C-alpha cells in the first residue's frame, strides 16, 4: 500500500522543497554550498490508520498502512536531499492464514538520498530510493490501492539516478542493487522517456538485470477530461532466473495491462474503477490467465485529511476461488 499511496502523497507535499531558481539573475553560482543551517531543512509526514481484508485468508491485517511516516527535506542552493522513515504498528488477526504479516511494531528507513539540481534534472545517489522507472510505470492507475503495473520491487539500494523534464519532455535513468546485501541481490538498470502536457502524460520505460536476464518493457499514461481522468498501464516482464522480488521464476514471462478511470463527483469526493488482466507463461506449463476489477472511493476532507476505500474482485483465476480484497485507510498530513 504505502508505495502507491502514502509515499506519493508525501512526495507531493515535499515537491516545493526541491524547487531551484535556475534563471534568476540573483541566483548563486551553481556549485556554491552554504554552511549547514536549520532553515535549509523542512519536515513533512503523515499519521495513517488502515488495513486489508480478503476472503482467501479471512484475516484483517495491516501492511505498512498504520503508523507514522516522517520525511526530512534538505535544500542548499542546488544541493538537495531527502530522508524518509516509517514507524509502523502492523497487525494481523490470523498469522497462521496470512503468514507474511506479523503483528507488532516495525520500522524502516524508506528513502535516503542526496542530489544536485543541474537545471535540466536532478542527479542523485540514494542509499535506498525509488528507481527511475518507479516514477512512471503506474501512471495509468486512477484508483486507490489495487491498480496493476509493471513488476516493481519498490525501493532499491545504492540507486544512482538522473531524472527531470524540459519543454514537456520527461526523462529518467538509474542503476541500482536489488538488495542491500550484494551477495543476495543483483545490479539493475532502467529508464524512461515521456511527454508531459496539461491534458495528458505518456511514458515508455525499460528495465534490465545483470545476472537474471530479467527485462521489463512498459507503457503508461493518463488523460484529463474536465472531471474525468482515464489511465492505462501495459507491460511485459520477461526473465529466466528471478523476478523483481527475488522469487524463483524459471523462464517466466508476464504480459498484462490495467485500465482505469475516475470521476470527481464533488470537490471532495472521487469515485474510480479499474480492470486488469495478465497472462503468465512458464516453461512446460500451460499459460495462466488472470483478470480482476476494482472499485474505489476517495474522500478529501481537507488539505491535511483524506481517506479512501478500494474493493478488488477477481474475475478469472487459473485455479481456486475468485477472492475479494478490501483496503481502507485514512491519513492526516503535516
Number of C-alpha atoms within 10 A of each C-alpha: 18 16 16 15 14 20 19 13 16 19 16 11 16 19 10 10 20 19 13 18 14 17 8 8 7 8 12 13 10 14 11 11 12 10 7 11 10 7 9 15 16 14 16 16 24 22 19 23 19 21 22 21 19 17 13 14 15 15 17 18 23 23 19 27 27 22 19 20 26 19 22 17 20 22 22 19 22 23 22 23 20 23 19 23 17 20 17 22 19 20 19 22 17 16 16 12 13 16 10 9 18 19 15 10 12 13 14 12 15 21 20 21 19 18 21 20 22 16 15 15 18 20 20 20 21 23 19 23 26 23 30 26 26 22 15 27 29 26 19 30 29 25 26 26 24 26 25 25 25 28 21 18 15 16 20 23 24 20 26 22 24 23 21 17 17 12 9 12 15 20 23 23 21 22 23 26 24 23 19 14 10 11 7 10 16 17 19 23 21 22 23 24 20 20 17 18 12 8 11 15 21 23 25 20 24 22 22 20 22 12 13 19 15 22 22 23 20 25 24 26 23 23 18 15 10 9 12 15 20 21 24 27 27 24 24 22 22 23 22 18 16 19 23 21 13 15 9 13 18 14 16 18 22 20 19 22 22 25 22 24 22 23 18 16 11 11 10 12 15 20 22 22 24 26 22 23 19 20 16 18 17 16 12 7 8 10 14 15 17 17 19 21 20 23 22 23 19 22 18 17 13 10 9 11 16 17 19 21 21 23 22 22 18 18 16 17 14 12 9 8 12 15 16 18 17 20 23 20 21 20 23 17 20 14
